Amino acid sequence: MTNRVSYAPQDFQKMCKQAERDLESKKLVVLMERVKRQIAERENPDERLQSSSDTRRGAMRLPSRSAPFER
C-alpha cells in the first residue's frame, strides 16, 4: 500500500495563492521588459530596424489566456 501525501486544506490554498502570485509577477516582469524595449525603440528608431530581425523577441511573449491549447 502506498502512502499518499495529503496536504491540509490551508496549505493547499496557500500553495495555490503562491502559484498565482508567481505567475502574476512573471507576467509583470515580461510586461515591464516589453515597455522598456518600446521606450528604447522610440528614443532610438535606428536600433529598431536592427533588433526587428532578432528571433529571441518572440520567445519572451507569454501565450494569452484565450489560447485554445492552454486549457
C-alpha positions as protocol buffer text, in pm:
chain_id: "A"
residue {
  index: 1
  type: MET
  ca { x: 0 y: 0 z: 0 }
}
residue {
  index: 2
  type: THR
  ca { x: 134 y: 341 z: -91 }
}
residue {
  index: 3
  type: ASN
  ca { x: 113 y: 639 z: 136 }
}
residue {
  index: 4
  type: ARG
  ca { x: -17 y: 947 z: -35 }
}
residue {
  index: 5
  type: VAL
  ca { x: 88 y: 1284 z: 88 }
}
residue {
  index: 6
  type: SER
  ca { x: -222 y: 1482 z: 167 }
}
residue {
  index: 7
  type: TYR
  ca { x: -183 y: 1847 z: 242 }
}
residue {
  index: 8
  type: ALA
  ca { x: -408 y: 2026 z: 484 }
}
residue {
  index: 9
  type: PRO
  ca { x: -665 y: 2244 z: 306 }
}
residue {
  index: 10
  type: GLN
  ca { x: -497 y: 2561 z: 433 }
}
residue {
  index: 11
  type: ASP
  ca { x: -161 y: 2450 z: 296 }
}
residue {
  index: 12
  type: PHE
  ca { x: -312 y: 2367 z: -42 }
}
residue {
  index: 13
  type: GLN
  ca { x: -482 y: 2707 z: -58 }
}
residue {
  index: 14
  type: LYS
  ca { x: -156 y: 2878 z: 36 }
}
residue {
  index: 15
  type: MET
  ca { x: 26 y: 2687 z: -236 }
}
residue {
  index: 16
  type: CYS
  ca { x: -237 y: 2786 z: -493 }
}
residue {
  index: 17
  type: LYS
  ca { x: -219 y: 3151 z: -394 }
}
residue {
  index: 18
  type: GLN
  ca { x: 161 y: 3144 z: -411 }
}
residue {
  index: 19
  type: ALA
  ca { x: 148 y: 2990 z: -758 }
}
residue {
  index: 20
  type: GLU
  ca { x: -91 y: 3264 z: -871 }
}
residue {
  index: 21
  type: ARG
  ca { x: 139 y: 3532 z: -731 }
}
residue {
  index: 22
  type: ASP
  ca { x: 439 y: 3376 z: -904 }
}
residue {
  index: 23
  type: LEU
  ca { x: 256 y: 3371 z: -1237 }
}
residue {
  index: 24
  type: GLU
  ca { x: 137 y: 3729 z: -1199 }
}
residue {
  index: 25
  type: SER
  ca { x: 486 y: 3852 z: -1106 }
}
residue {
  index: 26
  type: LYS
  ca { x: 631 y: 3671 z: -1407 }
}
residue {
  index: 27
  type: LYS
  ca { x: 374 y: 3838 z: -1632 }
}
residue {
  index: 28
  type: LEU
  ca { x: 457 y: 4174 z: -1478 }
}
residue {
  index: 29
  type: VAL
  ca { x: 829 y: 4129 z: -1542 }
}
residue {
  index: 30
  type: VAL
  ca { x: 763 y: 4041 z: -1906 }
}
residue {
  index: 31
  type: LEU
  ca { x: 534 y: 4341 z: -1945 }
}
residue {
  index: 32
  type: MET
  ca { x: 790 y: 4575 z: -1790 }
}
residue {
  index: 33
  type: GLU
  ca { x: 1062 y: 4445 z: -2023 }
}
residue {
  index: 34
  type: ARG
  ca { x: 834 y: 4496 z: -2323 }
}
residue {
  index: 35
  type: VAL
  ca { x: 756 y: 4854 z: -2219 }
}
residue {
  index: 36
  type: LYS
  ca { x: 1125 y: 4930 z: -2164 }
}
residue {
  index: 37
  type: ARG
  ca { x: 1204 y: 4791 z: -2509 }
}
residue {
  index: 38
  type: GLN
  ca { x: 927 y: 5002 z: -2668 }
}
residue {
  index: 39
  type: ILE
  ca { x: 1054 y: 5316 z: -2495 }
}
residue {
  index: 40
  type: ALA
  ca { x: 1407 y: 5243 z: -2615 }
}
residue {
  index: 41
  type: GLU
  ca { x: 1278 y: 5189 z: -2970 }
}
residue {
  index: 42
  type: ARG
  ca { x: 1100 y: 5525 z: -2963 }
}
residue {
  index: 43
  type: GLU
  ca { x: 1414 y: 5702 z: -2847 }
}
residue {
  index: 44
  type: ASN
  ca { x: 1638 y: 5525 z: -3100 }
}
residue {
  index: 45
  type: PRO
  ca { x: 1437 y: 5435 z: -3412 }
}
residue {
  index: 46
  type: ASP
  ca { x: 1756 y: 5326 z: -3593 }
}
residue {
  index: 47
  type: GLU
  ca { x: 1810 y: 5042 z: -3347 }
}
residue {
  index: 48
  type: ARG
  ca { x: 1459 y: 4916 z: -3413 }
}
residue {
  index: 49
  type: LEU
  ca { x: 1550 y: 4809 z: -3763 }
}
residue {
  index: 50
  type: GLN
  ca { x: 1842 y: 4606 z: -3634 }
}
residue {
  index: 51
  type: SER
  ca { x: 1652 y: 4442 z: -3348 }
}
residue {
  index: 52
  type: SER
  ca { x: 1346 y: 4352 z: -3556 }
}
residue {
  index: 53
  type: SER
  ca { x: 1536 y: 4058 z: -3704 }
}
residue {
  index: 54
  type: ASP
  ca { x: 1606 y: 3927 z: -3355 }
}
residue {
  index: 55
  type: THR
  ca { x: 1441 y: 3584 z: -3318 }
}
residue {
  index: 56
  type: ARG
  ca { x: 1459 y: 3591 z: -2940 }
}
residue {
  index: 57
  type: ARG
  ca { x: 1191 y: 3858 z: -2930 }
}
residue {
  index: 58
  type: GLY
  ca { x: 905 y: 3613 z: -2989 }
}
residue {
  index: 59
  type: ALA
  ca { x: 1029 y: 3373 z: -2722 }
}
residue {
  index: 60
  type: MET
  ca { x: 968 y: 3629 z: -2447 }
}
residue {
  index: 61
  type: ARG
  ca { x: 595 y: 3654 z: -2513 }
}
residue {
  index: 62
  type: LEU
  ca { x: 355 y: 3457 z: -2295 }
}
residue {
  index: 63
  type: PRO
  ca { x: 51 y: 3289 z: -2451 }
}
residue {
  index: 64
  type: SER
  ca { x: -280 y: 3460 z: -2393 }
}
residue {
  index: 65
  type: ARG
  ca { x: -546 y: 3305 z: -2175 }
}
residue {
  index: 66
  type: SER
  ca { x: -769 y: 3259 z: -2477 }
}
residue {
  index: 67
  type: ALA
  ca { x: -523 y: 3020 z: -2641 }
}
residue {
  index: 68
  type: PRO
  ca { x: -716 y: 2700 z: -2723 }
}
residue {
  index: 69
  type: PHE
  ca { x: -438 y: 2463 z: -2618 }
}
residue {
  index: 70
  type: GLU
  ca { x: -379 y: 2620 z: -2279 }
}
residue {
  index: 71
  type: ARG
  ca { x: -678 y: 2460 z: -2110 }
}
